[in-house]
């Protein structure tokens, strides 16, 4: 994470130019709010997104993250003005300058919290870096479409390709990059990019039910499990079970594990602390 716990501790006093952020009932709700620019990603919105995700990472009272968007487009990808060197100096954002470069494809790597993209409208290009970084993508059947058309403009979706290959079979991802097609929600579900397809008027309800289901379970177990999933990609097969056994023993020693096992014995519902 490019922002520290200390830097994000005053999130509620910050002024966001292009995000709406709500911390409620152990969930951080992030809404892309640059509708006139179709939520295109410039340096300011990227910084704000990195800041909000760092807050979710650092504070254990956040058990899940939901990312949605205002306007007719979920995300149009990178703002071309940023590519041309134009700076957004009058946004009014109070988020501090980051140390180091923000790489959108890496923003979710160390989050280790369930992250749900609620997609009601079209997604293009760099917007897939958000979707591929989430653990769940819920899409509206009627209006959510997924366009990867860089090749039609003489470009290749290099970073998007890398992110898609983490959640999709290689042949499907490469075919999509090569043909530059626009997929509807059902086709995106078939590729593995989308987790669930629901009617547009049921999208809010479906995401709320998913959040409710997630928050019934130990946030500590989920956090440690997602971290292990990320870390195990760098572990040799011969050492994998030894590595995961060590992580299991770490989980057994947590307050949440003790609460869960005690509640199981007493046939009660556990009270999670996130510790």
Secondary structure, 3 states (H helix, E strand, C coil): CCCCHHHHCCHHHCCCCCEEEEEECCEEEEEECCHHHCCCECHHHHHHHHHHHHHHHHCCCCCEEEEEECCCEEECCECHHHHCCCCCCCCCCCCCCCCCCCCHHHCCCCCCCEEEEEECCEEEHHHHHHHHHCCEEEEECCCCEEECCHHHHCCCCHHHHHHHCCCCCHHHHHHHHHHCCEEEHHHHHHHCCCCEEECHHHHHHHHHHHHHHHHCCCHHHHHHHHHHHHHHHHCCHHHHHHHHHHHHHHHHCCHHHHHHHHHHHHCCCCCCCCC
